[in-house]
Amino acid sequence: MPRRTKDAAQQTRQQILDAARRTFCERGVSATSLAHIAQAAGVTRGAIYWHFENKETLFHAMREEALLPHIHHLDSLLLEDQQTPPLERLHRFLRQLIEHWTRCESLREALEIVVFKCEYVGPMLGDMAGHLSHHRKLVATLELVHREAQQRGDLRGGLSPHAAALETASFVDGLARLTLLQLRNDRLLDDLHEMIALHVGNRRLRRRDR
């Protein structure tokens, strides 16, 4: 394929993905048709079928494009900086998480679709496996961080790394929902930062526990 043609095809694919994200967010996934997305993207339905087999594969591609770079970046915050204590890395991870959600419109739209605008039934049921895979990967990464904190003597006694990881993963889900529901609240970021400090603080070994 000539370079110009390949670039044009990639541009069209990106137009479709952007239009799909906006339309899914506005209408909800089940109420959105390929015709709606084609109109929003300024292309024909045939152009969509050239790039995507059906609405489900388009949804999957839209979700992965929006969320995967975000996930990979946050994984690096948790695992790569070994000079920073693990609970400090956890605190930084959670703070950057909410900052990305509040500042990046495309990421926030994708998150809103995944959390509130999609029914995982019928043809969409298979996409639940993708959510489960991301969840398990997050829990595994968080468990490594908490285990490292335990080995350093920083983790509160009686708190297992696995249970702590599951709790933090659930806390992340709650932060996402609260961010989306309270986005226009002027105190949102202050409240979220306070919650994060409390969450991480509750993991630290207290002096009386030593």
Backbone hydrogen bonds, N-H to C=O, Kabsch-Sander energy under -0.5 kcal/mol:
donor,donor_aa,acceptor,acceptor_aa,energy
6,K,2,P,-2.7
7,D,3,R,-2.7
8,A,4,R,-2.3
9,A,5,T,-2.4
10,Q,6,K,-2.3
11,Q,7,D,-2.3
12,T,8,A,-2.4
13,R,9,A,-2.4
14,Q,10,Q,-2.2
15,Q,11,Q,-2.3
16,I,12,T,-2.2
17,L,13,R,-2.3
18,D,14,Q,-2.7
19,A,15,Q,-2.4
20,A,16,I,-2.7
21,R,17,L,-2.3
22,R,18,D,-2.2
23,T,19,A,-2.7
24,F,20,A,-3.1
25,C,21,R,-2.0
26,E,22,R,-1.9
27,R,23,T,-3.1
28,G,24,F,-2.2
29,V,117,K,-3.0
32,T,29,V,-1.4
37,I,33,S,-1.8
38,A,34,L,-2.8
39,Q,35,A,-2.3
40,A,36,H,-2.2
41,A,37,I,-2.3
42,G,38,A,-1.3
43,V,38,A,-2.3
48,I,44,T,-1.3
49,Y,45,R,-2.4
50,W,46,G,-1.4
51,H,47,A,-0.9
51,H,48,I,-0.9
52,F,48,I,-3.0
58,L,54,N,-1.8
59,F,55,K,-2.7
60,H,56,E,-2.3
61,A,57,T,-2.3
62,M,58,L,-2.5
63,R,59,F,-2.6
64,E,60,H,-2.6
65,E,61,A,-2.4
66,A,62,M,-1.9
67,L,63,R,-2.6
68,L,64,E,-2.2
71,I,67,L,-2.5
72,H,68,L,-2.8
73,H,69,P,-2.2
74,L,70,H,-2.1
75,D,71,I,-2.3
76,S,72,H,-1.7
77,L,73,H,-1.3
78,L,74,L,-1.5
79,L,75,D,-2.1
80,E,76,S,-1.9
81,D,76,S,-0.6
82,Q,80,E,-1.6
84,T,81,D,-1.2
88,E,85,P,-0.6
89,R,85,P,-2.0
90,L,86,P,-2.2
91,H,87,L,-2.1
92,R,88,E,-2.4
93,F,89,R,-2.6
94,L,90,L,-2.3
95,R,91,H,-2.2
96,Q,92,R,-2.5
97,L,93,F,-1.9
98,I,94,L,-1.8
99,E,95,R,-1.8
100,H,96,Q,-2.5
101,W,97,L,-2.1
102,T,98,I,-2.2
103,R,99,E,-1.7
104,C,100,H,-2.5
105,E,103,R,-0.8
108,R,104,C,-2.4
109,E,105,E,-2.6
110,A,106,S,-2.1
111,L,107,L,-2.4
112,E,108,R,-2.5
113,I,109,E,-2.3
114,V,110,A,-2.4
115,V,111,L,-2.5
116,F,112,E,-2.9
117,K,112,E,-1.2
117,K,113,I,-0.9
120,Y,118,C,-0.6
121,V,119,E,-1.9
124,M,121,V,-2.0
125,L,122,G,-1.7
127,D,124,M,-1.1
128,M,125,L,-1.6
129,A,126,G,-1.3
130,G,127,D,-0.9
131,H,127,D,-1.2
132,L,128,M,-2.4
133,S,129,A,-2.2
134,H,130,G,-2.2
135,H,131,H,-2.5
136,R,132,L,-2.6
137,K,133,S,-2.1
138,L,134,H,-2.3
139,V,135,H,-2.6
140,A,136,R,-2.5
141,T,137,K,-2.3
142,L,138,L,-2.8
143,E,139,V,-2.4
144,L,140,A,-1.8
145,V,141,T,-1.8
146,H,142,L,-2.4
147,R,143,E,-2.7
148,E,144,L,-2.2
149,A,145,V,-2.1
150,Q,146,H,-2.2
151,Q,147,R,-2.4
152,R,148,E,-1.7
153,G,149,A,-0.5
153,G,150,Q,-1.0
154,D,149,A,-2.9
155,L,149,A,-0.9
156,R,203,R,-3.0
159,L,156,R,-1.4
160,S,158,G,-0.7
164,A,160,S,-2.7
165,A,161,P,-2.2
166,L,162,H,-2.3
167,E,163,A,-2.3
168,T,164,A,-2.3
169,A,165,A,-2.4
170,S,166,L,-2.1
171,F,167,E,-2.3
172,V,168,T,-2.5
173,D,169,A,-1.8
174,G,170,S,-2.1
175,L,171,F,-2.5
176,A,172,V,-2.3
177,R,173,D,-2.1
178,L,174,G,-2.6
179,T,175,L,-2.6
180,L,176,A,-2.2
181,L,177,R,-2.4
182,Q,178,L,-2.3
185,N,182,Q,-2.5
186,D,184,R,-0.5
188,L,185,N,-1.8
191,D,187,R,-2.8
192,L,188,L,-2.8
193,H,189,L,-2.7
194,E,190,D,-2.0
195,M,191,D,-2.3
196,I,192,L,-2.4
197,A,193,H,-2.3
198,L,194,E,-2.0
199,H,195,M,-2.6
200,V,196,I,-2.7
201,G,197,A,-2.3
202,N,198,L,-2.0
203,R,200,V,-1.7
204,R,200,V,-0.7
204,R,201,G,-1.0
205,L,154,D,-2.3
209,D,206,R,-1.5
210,R,206,R,-0.6
210,R,207,R,-1.3
